[in-house]
Amino acid sequence: MKTDAEVLELLKEISDPEIPVLTIVDLGIVEKIKVEENKLYIGILPTYNGCPAMDLIRMMVYEKCYDAGFRDIEVAYLNSPHWTTDRISQQGMDAIQEYGIAAPDASTRIEQLINGESSILCPKCHSSNTKLISAFGSTACKALMQCNDCLEPFEYFKCNGIRQPES
Amino acid sequence: MLENQTPLFRFLVQLGDDALIISQRLSEWCGHGPVLEQDIAITNITLDILGQARLWYQLACDHSTTFNKEDDLAYLRDARNMSNLLLTEQPNGDWGQTIMRQYLYDAFKKMYYTALEQSNHASISEIAHKCKVETTYHHKWSSEWVKRLSLGSDEGHHRMQNALNQLWRFHQELTMSSDVDIAISSEGIGILPSEIKETYEAQITQHLVACNLTIPADQHSVTGGRKGIHTEHLGYILAEMQYMQRVYPNLQW
C-alpha cells in the first residue's frame, strides 16, 4: 500500500491537458490526499467553474491511481478553498514562462491591461512594451496579448491572486 | 414537479436555471462572433456560466430525493417546470442585443452573488463567491461593450437603443423576490433580490445614461419566469437542448 506522499509523487506525473508542461501539482489544484486502508480519497480544486479540463483531469487522476493498484478511488472537486494563481509553484511559474505563455503577474491588474497599461513581459523578447488584445483567450485562464517591439502575439495566464512573481 | 420540492431545492434550481438558459443562449454565438477575439470571449463566458449552472444543480441534487443528478435537472424538465428569469431566454438578436442582455444580467448577478456570499449556508456561500469572481470579470467586458457600441457610430447607437427598448420590460423581474426567495431568506440562507433593486437600478441607469442611451419611458414589466410562465422562446431552447436525452434516454457521450 502507498502513503499519501507516494500518491502525491504519482500525481506529479499528470500534466494539465491544456498546458502540458505544467503538472497538476505545480498548478496547485491538488488540495487533499488521504489513503485509508484500501480506499483513496483525492480532493481537487477547480480553477474556473466551467473549465472543460476539469472532467478530463478527474479521469486522468482516477486512471493514474487505478494503474498504481488502487481500486476504491474517490476524486472529488472541492469548492473551498478558492483556487487562485497564488497556488502555482515557482517551478510551475517557470514552466509556463518557458512554454511561451506569460506567467501571472500580480503587479498588473486586468483593469490596467484594459486601459492600455501593461508591464507584462513578452515571453519571446522580454520587452515590457506589450498590450492587451482581448481579456479572454483560448482557455478560461488566459488572455490574449501582443508585444509592441517584436510584434509577437502571445498568451498571458491571467492573475487572480495577489502574490508578485519572484524575479 | 417543482412545487412539491423544498424551498431550498427550488432556490438552488432557480439559480441553476438562470445560468443554464443564458449560457445555452450565449452558446449559439460559438463560431459566429463578429471578430475572432470576441467569439472567443463570448464562448469563454458561456463556459463559465454553464459551470455555474452545474454547481447549483449539483448542490440542489444533494438536497433532493427526487433528482439525483444534474443532467436530469437540465434535460428532463419542460418549460412549465423551468424557473429561469425571462431575460435569460430572450433571443440573441444582433450583437448589440446580446451585449445589452448580458450587461443587464451581469450587473445584477454581480451584486446578487456579492450579497449571497453572506449566506449562512456554507456551500451556497462558497459557490456564490466563485460565481462573483467570474461575474465581475464578465461585467467588465459587457459594460465596456455597451459603452463602445453606444458611443461609437450612429448605427451602433441606434442598435443599442433598440436593444434597450426591447429588453427593458424584462429587467424588473431580476430584482423581484419570488415566493422561494422569501421562504429561503427568512432562514438566512438566501437574500431578497428586492433588497438590491435600488442599487441595481441606480447603477445601470447611470451607466446607460453615460452611454448616451435613453431609459425607456414605458415601465411596464413582463414577469413569470420564477413561476414557470415563460415567453414563447423557452420551448424552442429546450427542444434543441434536450433533444438527445429525450430521444435516447440516459445517452452518454
Interface residues (C-beta under 8 A of the other chain):
Chain A: P46 Y48 N49 G50 C51 P52 N79 S80 H82 I110 E111 I114 I133 S134 A135 F136 G137 S138 T139 A140 L144 N160
Chain B: E37 Q38 I40 A41 N44 I45 T46 L47 D48 I49 L50 G51 Q52 R54 L55 A122 S123 E126 I127 H129 K130 C131 V133 E134 Y137 K140 W141 E144
